[in-house]
Amino acid sequence: MANILRKMMDKSNPHGAMANGSITNYTMEGLLRVDLVFGVAYDSEIHKAKDLLLSLVMENPKVLKVPAPVVAVLELADSSVNLVVRPYCPAIAPGAGHEINGSVT
């Protein structure tokens, strides 16, 4: 039994990339990432929805240009394609997420 576990442990290191890689902590740099999820219908033009969300995010003065905001497909849910919007804002400028949500709805 111990031999089987040792073999499994030798071949599995799920945290290897994290332990051996470089991690950037944007919070320490005074940045805050806002995570917003929006569902769009399956028959929607996804690229247009992504472009619209990106333009709304970029209009907000609290959203930083660098690092650039990300708009991507997060998941294929039961009744919608869920898009994630991830802009960065200065940590001292809270409320950007609420403002972006308000501009979309």
N, C-alpha and C positions, 0 to 999 in steps of 0.2 A: 504494500500500500504506500509506504513512504517513497519508494522508487517511482511510482506513478505520479505522486504529487510533485516530486522533485522535477520530473520531466515536464509536467504541466507548467510549473513555475519557471523553468528554464526557457520555455518558449513563449511565455506571456509576460509582457511588460506594458500594460496599458498606459502607464504614466511616464514612460520613457521619454517621449517627445517633450513633455512638460518639464521633467527633471533635467534633461540634457539640453533643452532649447533655451531660447531667449524670450522672456515675457516682458512686454511693455505695460506698465501700470499707469494708464493715463490719468487716473485719479490723483496720483502723486504729482502729476504735472499740472494739476488744476483743471482738469477736463472731466466732464461728466457725459457718459453716453446715455442717450435716451432710447429705449426700445419701445416701438409702437407697432401694433399688428392691425392690419386692415384686411377684411375679407372681401373678395370680389367674386362675382358669379363665374361659373365655369365657362359660360359662353362670352365672357368679356374679352376684349383685346388686352391681354396682360401687359404687353409692352407700352400701350398708351396709359394704362393705369399706373405703371411704374414711372413713366415720364411725368405724369401729372403729380404724383406724390413727391417726386424729386424736386419739381419746380416749386411746389408749395413749401417744402422744407427749406429750400434755398432762399425763399423770400423772407423767412423769419430772420430778423437781425441778430438773434441770440445764437443762431446756428453757425458754427465755424466752417470755413472752407477747407481747412487742413486740421486734422484728418478729414477727408471727404466723407459726406454722408453715404450710407449704403441703403439701397432699396433692392430687395431680392425676394424670390419666392421662398417662403418659410416651410409651407407644407400644403399638401393636397388634402383638405379636410373633407368631411362628408358632403357638405353643400356649398363649399366655397374654396377658392384658391386663396390662401392666406399669405399676404405680403408683409414683410417686416421692413420697417423704416428705422434706421439707426444713425441719427445725427449726433454729433458731438457739440457740446456747449460748454462755456466756461462754468466751472463749479460754483461761481459766485452769482450766476444768472439763472436761478431756478425758474420753473414754470414754462419752459419751452415746449415740453411735451403736451401740456394742456393747451397751449396756443396752437400747436400744430394740429392737435385733435379738433379743436374748434374751427380751424380753417378748412378742414376736410368735411366735417359734418354739416 
